[in-house]
Amino acid sequence: MINHNYEKLQGSYLFSETARRTAAFQQAHPDRNLIKLGIGDVTLPLAPAVTEAMHRAVDEMGRAETFHGYAPEQGYEFLRSVIAKHDYQDRGCDISADEIFVSDGAKCDCGNTQEMFSGDVHIAVCDPVYPVYLDTNVMAGRTGEYDGATGRYAGVTYMPCTLENGFVPQIPEKMPELVYLCFPNNPTGAAIRKEELQKWVDAANRSGSILLYDAAYEAYITEEGIPHTIYECDGAKTCAIEFRSFSKNAGFTGVRLGFTVVPKELKRDGASLRDMWFRRQGTKYNGTPYIVQKAGEAVYTPDGQKQIKEQVAYYMENAAVIREGLISCGYQACGGVNSPYIWMKTPSGMTSWEFFDYLLDHAGVIGTPGSGFGPSGEGYFRLTAFGSHESTKEAVERIRKM
Ligand code: MLT
């Protein structure tokens, strides 16, 4: 009667597990002041341009003549058109408003889009990887059993991202039908250069694979030559779906807003993926709230842009403090240049979970164990730049003294 694929899942969702262990530690040591650099959740309040827009939208909802009921399933035109212009057309990418689907966040879309594909397609994921791509496919029965010895599910193509390959995976010799990519990467913080991403697009167009491209962290790109969207690559519209989020660029983790781009040119087996996704959203999703979409629109105003860029810069100062602080203490650390994540090697051969406990106990700092993101994450540890300046500096000082 039940979906037995759920029985294949390992333990609880990674961030639930770290939260559970943190809560247990805090209960046992109520006097310890813990610094949370684990889950990538923002800490700065929403930008004034955003909250002002939300207040205005709330007032509109309270008046009969400006009240809004169900939102359009694809999102309001006012938001989709500003996204299309600002995030795509202004970058020279020919993406139109009717290829954009507004949602309550990239996590849900990453999980839900796999419904458009048959149950027997093969998937490829980076290793380590944001757990949502893999776990949702496990739930859908696209994997075999989990092998505790290798830390892998049967039937999945794992693409190791290691120090040796600069945390950018190799293109598989045989491309599976669905390939998940995330750049700038969660958890390693690595970015991909445009010429490298172009190779993936070319490979997908040759094999007929679809790239599911998570660009949730694009606002953190600081270097030239790093693509902000996969549609900067030639031919991406015939092989790629892109996920975007307002969580990390504008602090909407608790507001919930994201969007997915499904180009009209993307077709398989004679079907338009854009039309399928439209049908799926129409059936299963009743639209993102008007107030939230108005908040999203405000992100693109001149004030909104200025304010959110200041927030991203604030977090990137933290990223530099963590990365440079760790390196100066003798740790191997990368990321934090085009991404809010710093990926460090655990010291003295400790496993990721051993280091989680060690850091919690000796420094009162919470991070995320690399092995929670996949077997190639073993021996690594992730810290986020989303804390305050004060707590970030304090965390690095505590690590220095460990
Ligand atoms: C993370 O810490 O990896 C993120 O917060 C997860 C997410 O955005 O869902």
Residues whose N, C-alpha, C, O or C-beta is under 5 A from the ligand:
A	BS01	MLT	G38 I39 G40 D41 K107 N186
